[in-house]
Every structure is written in structure tokens, then in C-alpha cells.
Amino acid sequence: QVQLVESGGGLVQAGGSLRLSCAASGRTFSGAVMVGWFRQAPGKERQFVAAIKWPGGSRLYGDSVKGRFTISRDNAKNTVSLQMSSLKPEDTAVYYCAARGGLGPIETHESEYGYWGQGTQVTVSS
């Protein structure tokens, strides 16, 4: 079992930055693993934001965040971070970290991930 805990959410003005972290406990991030970030705004479906997989370190980003968000892994701390820059009010949502094991291409649908954190709120004011 893997337990995921997100942190780093908060309130920021448009154009600002935030860094989210996803910390794993239990079975740590080892072997073939994929970790993704999703977000869900009120009244909307959960949306893929970014994901990273290893071995290899491949990354994939949703179209709405390309060039503004960066996903990275800190192996020593067993965390995956999401650096968010040039934030827009439409980035406001609850952000979730998710993980799955196994090889293959990066998955962008939430149903492909078996482990989820509780979410952290990000609010971008205009």
C-alpha cells in the first residue's frame, strides 16, 4: 500500500507561483512507478495536469499547463513536486496526487491510478 499526502496549496495572486509536494509513505516510490497530478474545480470533472514516470523520468503535461508547470521527483525525499508558475484564476482547484505501478506510457485518465492523496486547495485570485 502507498499513502500519499499533498502539501503546498494556498492562496496566490494571478501571475504568482506555488509549489505542491506529494509525499509517499508505506510502499515507497520504487521500481516502475508513475505519479500524476490531477485537479478538480467546483462543478467540473477531474482534469489531468501532469505526470512523471520512472525509470526513465518521462514527463507529460496537460495542454492548459504546458510551459507554466513543472513536475519533478526527489528520490531522496520520496516526493514528487509540482512547480506552478504564471498562475491564472482558472488554475483554481483542488489538486490531487495519484500513483500507480507498472511500465507503459504515461496514463492521463484518473481511472488508471490506484493510489490517491486527499487533495490540497489552490486558489488563484485575479
Backbone as JSON, one array per atom type, in Angstrom:
{
  "sequence": "QVQLVESGGGLVQAGGSLRLSCAASGRTFSGAVMVGWFRQAPGKERQFVAAIKWPGGSRLYGDSVKGRFTISRDNAKNTVSLQMSSLKPEDTAVYYCAARGGLGPIETHESEYGYWGQGTQVTVSS",
  "N": [[0.83, -1.2, 0.0], [0.4, 2.26, -0.67], [0.6, 5.4, 0.73], [-0.4, 8.67, 0.13], [0.35, 12.08, 0.51], [-0.51, 15.34, 0.01], [0.85, 18.65, -0.1], [1.35, 22.22, 0.25], [-0.49, 23.81, -1.02], [-2.57, 26.79, -1.39], [-3.42, 30.32, -1.21], [-2.95, 32.52, -3.85], [-1.92, 35.3, -5.84], [-2.89, 36.11, -9.22], [-0.51, 35.33, -11.69], [1.42, 34.65, -9.92], [3.35, 32.13, -8.06], [3.36, 28.71, -6.97], [4.35, 25.85, -5.11], [3.67, 22.54, -5.11], [3.77, 19.56, -3.16], [4.07, 16.03, -3.08], [4.08, 13.54, -0.9], [5.17, 10.29, -0.2], [4.33, 7.41, 1.69], [4.58, 4.25, 3.39], [4.61, 1.68, 1.1], [7.18, 2.73, -0.74], [8.01, 5.06, -3.41], [9.26, 3.21, -5.71], [10.93, 1.06, -8.07], [9.1, 0.45, -11.11], [7.19, 3.16, -11.59], [4.5, 5.47, -11.73], [3.61, 8.76, -11.27], [1.11, 11.1, -10.89], [-0.42, 14.36, -11.23], [-3.58, 15.67, -10.66], [-6.45, 17.79, -11.07], [-9.37, 19.34, -9.7], [-11.95, 21.45, -10.24], [-14.71, 23.28, -8.79], [-17.79, 21.85, -9.7], [-16.78, 20.77, -12.0], [-15.21, 18.19, -14.01], [-12.61, 15.92, -12.93], [-9.35, 16.75, -13.85], [-6.51, 16.0, -15.84], [-3.25, 17.01, -15.01], [-0.36, 16.78, -14.87], [2.28, 14.35, -15.18], [4.78, 12.02, -14.13], [7.13, 9.46, -14.79], [9.06, 6.64, -13.8], [11.44, 3.97, -14.11], [13.42, 6.21, -16.15], [12.21, 8.78, -16.26], [10.36, 10.18, -17.82], [8.07, 12.77, -18.74], [4.81, 14.25, -18.8], [2.46, 16.7, -19.77], [-0.63, 18.41, -19.2], [-2.47, 20.23, -21.7], [-3.29, 22.76, -20.88], [-1.48, 23.59, -18.99], [1.07, 23.46, -19.92], [4.35, 24.65, -20.23], [4.09, 26.29, -18.06], [3.88, 24.83, -15.7], [5.88, 22.51, -13.83], [6.83, 19.24, -13.32], [8.5, 17.19, -10.97], [10.81, 14.88, -9.47], [11.98, 13.95, -6.27], [14.13, 11.81, -5.28], [15.52, 11.19, -2.94], [13.95, 12.29, -0.94], [11.66, 11.03, -1.38], [9.5, 12.18, -2.74], [7.23, 13.83, -4.99], [7.07, 16.71, -6.84], [5.21, 19.62, -7.84], [5.81, 22.34, -9.56], [4.36, 25.38, -9.93], [3.86, 28.05, -12.03], [3.24, 31.42, -13.2], [0.51, 31.59, -12.57], [-3.02, 31.33, -13.08], [-6.38, 32.54, -12.65], [-8.09, 30.5, -13.51], [-6.72, 28.24, -12.81], [-7.47, 27.61, -10.33], [-8.42, 25.16, -8.07], [-8.93, 21.96, -6.47], [-6.09, 20.13, -5.93], [-4.82, 16.99, -6.69], [-2.68, 14.29, -5.89], [-1.61, 11.33, -7.46], [-0.89, 7.84, -7.86], [0.57, 5.01, -9.53], [1.66, 1.71, -10.25], [3.9, -0.06, -12.48], [4.88, -0.55, -15.95], [4.9, 1.13, -19.19], [3.12, 3.56, -21.28], [2.64, 6.98, -20.19], [-0.19, 7.51, -18.23], [-3.21, 9.32, -18.55], [-5.73, 9.35, -17.6], [-7.84, 9.42, -14.79], [-8.83, 7.02, -13.84], [-6.88, 5.15, -14.18], [-5.14, 5.25, -12.12], [-4.32, 4.03, -8.95], [-3.78, 4.83, -6.38], [-4.38, 7.56, -4.24], [-4.04, 10.89, -3.01], [-5.35, 13.13, -0.46], [-5.86, 15.6, -1.39], [-5.19, 19.09, -2.09], [-5.96, 22.49, -1.67], [-5.83, 24.95, -4.15], [-5.95, 28.31, -4.74], [-6.36, 30.92, -6.95], [-6.28, 34.28, -7.15], [-7.73, 37.01, -8.93]],
  "CA": [[0.0, 0.0, 0.0], [1.08, 3.55, -0.71], [-0.17, 6.54, 1.22], [0.06, 9.91, -0.5], [-0.08, 13.29, 1.21], [-0.16, 16.56, -0.7], [1.03, 19.87, 0.68], [1.82, 23.36, -0.51], [-1.56, 24.62, -1.59], [-2.83, 28.06, -0.72], [-3.98, 31.42, -1.97], [-1.9, 33.29, -4.54], [-2.44, 36.2, -6.87], [-2.62, 35.75, -10.6], [0.87, 35.6, -12.06], [2.3, 34.14, -8.88], [3.82, 30.75, -8.13], [3.21, 27.82, -5.83], [4.97, 24.54, -5.29], [2.98, 21.46, -4.42], [4.55, 18.35, -2.95], [3.35, 14.78, -2.83], [4.96, 12.67, -0.14], [4.68, 8.91, -0.14], [4.73, 6.56, 2.82], [4.2, 2.87, 3.15], [5.45, 1.23, 0.0], [7.68, 3.98, -1.3], [8.11, 5.14, -4.85], [10.42, 2.47, -6.19], [10.58, 0.23, -9.21], [8.41, 1.15, -12.19], [6.13, 3.92, -10.95], [4.0, 6.65, -12.4], [2.93, 9.66, -10.34], [0.45, 12.17, -11.62], [-1.2, 15.39, -10.56], [-4.88, 15.98, -11.25], [-7.13, 18.87, -10.35], [-10.82, 19.37, -9.88], [-12.6, 22.7, -9.87], [-16.12, 23.06, -8.44], [-18.71, 21.63, -10.8], [-16.1, 20.26, -13.19], [-14.61, 16.88, -13.89], [-11.2, 15.9, -12.57], [-8.55, 17.01, -15.05], [-5.1, 15.66, -15.8], [-2.35, 18.16, -15.01], [1.0, 16.38, -15.24], [2.7, 13.07, -14.63], [6.17, 11.63, -14.33], [7.3, 8.04, -14.56], [10.43, 6.13, -13.75], [12.69, 4.56, -14.59], [13.4, 6.99, -17.39], [11.94, 10.18, -15.97], [9.49, 10.85, -18.81], [7.05, 13.67, -18.2], [3.73, 14.63, -19.7], [1.69, 17.8, -19.2], [-1.87, 18.79, -19.85], [-2.29, 21.37, -22.59], [-3.55, 24.03, -20.21], [-0.4, 23.96, -18.05], [2.36, 23.35, -20.59], [5.16, 25.86, -20.2], [3.91, 27.01, -16.79], [4.05, 23.9, -14.6], [6.96, 21.54, -13.98], [6.76, 18.13, -12.37], [9.83, 16.64, -10.72], [10.88, 13.87, -8.43], [13.1, 13.98, -5.35], [14.25, 10.42, -4.85], [15.99, 11.12, -1.56], [12.85, 12.64, -0.05], [10.49, 10.23, -1.78], [8.41, 13.1, -3.05], [7.06, 14.36, -6.33], [6.64, 18.1, -6.71], [4.63, 20.31, -9.0], [6.1, 23.76, -9.51], [3.37, 26.07, -10.74], [4.22, 29.45, -12.24], [2.3, 32.19, -14.04], [-0.81, 31.05, -12.24], [-4.19, 32.03, -13.57], [-7.58, 32.21, -11.85], [-8.66, 29.22, -13.95], [-5.97, 27.15, -12.19], [-8.08, 27.35, -9.04], [-8.97, 23.81, -7.98], [-8.28, 21.04, -5.53], [-5.07, 19.37, -6.66], [-4.62, 15.66, -6.15], [-1.56, 13.47, -6.31], [-2.03, 9.95, -7.67], [0.23, 6.98, -8.24], [0.31, 3.66, -9.98], [2.87, 0.99, -10.59], [3.91, -0.7, -13.78], [5.51, 0.07, -17.11], [3.96, 1.55, -20.22], [3.04, 5.01, -21.49], [2.03, 7.75, -19.11], [-1.64, 7.5, -18.27], [-3.76, 10.63, -18.24], [-7.08, 9.23, -17.05], [-7.81, 9.17, -13.35], [-9.18, 5.63, -13.53], [-5.68, 4.33, -14.3], [-4.33, 5.42, -10.92], [-4.94, 3.32, -7.84], [-3.49, 5.47, -5.1], [-4.71, 8.97, -4.29], [-3.97, 11.68, -1.81], [-6.6, 13.74, -0.04], [-6.03, 16.84, -2.13], [-4.82, 20.36, -1.49], [-6.65, 23.55, -2.37], [-5.09, 26.06, -4.74], [-6.85, 29.38, -5.14], [-5.64, 32.0, -7.62], [-7.15, 35.44, -7.21], [-7.46, 37.88, -10.09]],
  "C": [[0.86, 1.25, 0.0], [0.12, 4.61, -0.19], [0.45, 7.82, 0.66], [-0.5, 11.11, 0.26], [0.42, 14.5, 0.44], [0.02, 17.72, 0.29], [1.44, 21.0, -0.26], [0.75, 24.21, -1.15], [-1.75, 25.91, -0.83], [-3.45, 29.06, -1.65], [-2.85, 32.24, -2.57], [-2.56, 34.2, -5.57], [-2.09, 35.71, -8.26], [-1.2, 36.2, -10.98], [1.88, 35.06, -11.07], [2.65, 32.67, -9.07], [3.49, 30.01, -6.84], [3.91, 26.52, -6.15], [4.22, 23.53, -4.45], [3.92, 20.27, -4.27], [3.64, 17.18, -2.65], [4.33, 13.84, -2.15], [4.34, 11.29, -0.01], [5.18, 8.24, 1.12], [4.16, 5.17, 2.58], [5.14, 2.29, 2.12], [5.92, 2.46, -0.75], [7.72, 3.92, -2.82], [9.38, 4.42, -5.29], [9.98, 1.57, -7.34], [9.94, 1.07, -10.3], [7.17, 1.83, -11.62], [5.75, 5.11, -11.82], [3.28, 7.49, -11.36], [2.36, 10.84, -11.12], [-0.2, 13.17, -10.7], [-2.48, 15.62, -11.38], [-5.47, 17.15, -10.48], [-8.61, 18.82, -10.66], [-11.36, 20.69, -9.36], [-14.07, 22.42, -9.56], [-16.99, 22.91, -9.69], [-18.07, 21.08, -12.06], [-15.52, 18.88, -12.93], [-13.13, 17.01, -13.49], [-10.37, 15.93, -13.86], [-7.1, 16.61, -14.83], [-4.25, 16.92, -15.88], [-0.96, 17.77, -15.51], [1.29, 15.03, -14.63], [4.16, 12.83, -14.96], [6.27, 10.15, -14.07], [8.77, 7.7, -14.49], [10.38, 4.63, -13.63], [12.5, 5.33, -15.89], [13.13, 8.46, -17.17], [11.08, 10.9, -16.98], [8.42, 11.66, -18.11], [6.0, 13.96, -19.26], [2.9, 15.7, -19.0], [0.38, 17.98, -19.95], [-1.68, 20.05, -20.66], [-2.42, 22.7, -21.86], [-2.42, 24.48, -19.28], [0.98, 23.89, -18.69], [3.09, 24.7, -20.59], [5.04, 26.65, -18.91], [4.18, 26.11, -15.58], [5.2, 22.94, -14.9], [6.83, 20.49, -12.91], [8.16, 17.55, -12.21], [9.76, 15.66, -9.56], [12.11, 14.09, -7.59], [13.22, 12.59, -4.76], [14.63, 10.31, -3.39], [14.86, 11.39, -0.58], [11.59, 11.85, -0.34], [9.28, 11.12, -2.01], [8.38, 13.41, -4.54], [6.47, 15.75, -6.19], [6.05, 18.62, -8.01], [4.88, 21.8, -8.79], [5.16, 24.47, -10.47], [3.71, 27.55, -10.82], [3.19, 30.1, -13.16], [0.87, 31.71, -13.81], [-1.93, 31.96, -12.69], [-5.39, 31.69, -12.69], [-8.19, 30.86, -12.25], [-7.86, 28.01, -13.46], [-6.53, 26.82, -10.82], [-8.78, 26.0, -9.03], [-8.38, 23.12, -6.76], [-7.33, 20.18, -6.36], [-4.8, 18.07, -5.92], [-3.37, 15.01, -6.74], [-2.06, 12.03, -6.44], [-0.84, 9.13, -8.13], [-0.26, 5.62, -8.71], [1.64, 3.0, -10.28], [2.8, 0.48, -12.01], [4.55, 0.12, -14.88], [4.44, 0.54, -18.09], [3.91, 3.05, -20.35], [2.36, 5.7, -20.31], [0.52, 7.8, -19.3], [-2.17, 8.88, -17.86], [-5.18, 10.55, -17.68], [-7.02, 8.8, -15.6], [-8.07, 7.71, -13.01], [-7.97, 4.7, -13.59], [-4.8, 4.39, -13.05], [-5.04, 4.82, -9.72], [-4.76, 3.96, -6.49], [-3.69, 6.97, -5.23], [-4.45, 9.64, -2.95], [-5.3, 12.34, -1.53], [-6.87, 15.07, -0.74], [-5.59, 18.06, -1.35], [-5.41, 21.48, -2.34], [-5.67, 24.6, -2.89], [-6.1, 27.09, -5.22], [-6.03, 30.52, -5.72], [-6.61, 33.16, -7.77], [-6.74, 36.35, -8.37], [-7.11, 39.3, -9.64]]
}
